[in-house]
Amino acid sequence: MESSIDFIAHKIAECIEKIEDYKREISRLRQTIRDLSYQAVETDEGEIAHFNDID
């Protein structure tokens, strides 16, 4: 039987893996935006308000 500490450590490792996956996806999406020659204009809250054409 898995101890509570082992269970928590396993869950933390799963979360870390998901975070790394999300970071890679964010990087991929940022590159896609750059490839489309648009610049995202963010609000103070970090949301994308609109895109400026930078070509």
Secondary structure, 3 states (H helix, E strand, C coil): CCCHHHHHHHHHHHHHHHHHHHHHHHHHHHHHHHHCCEEEEECCCCCEEEEEECC
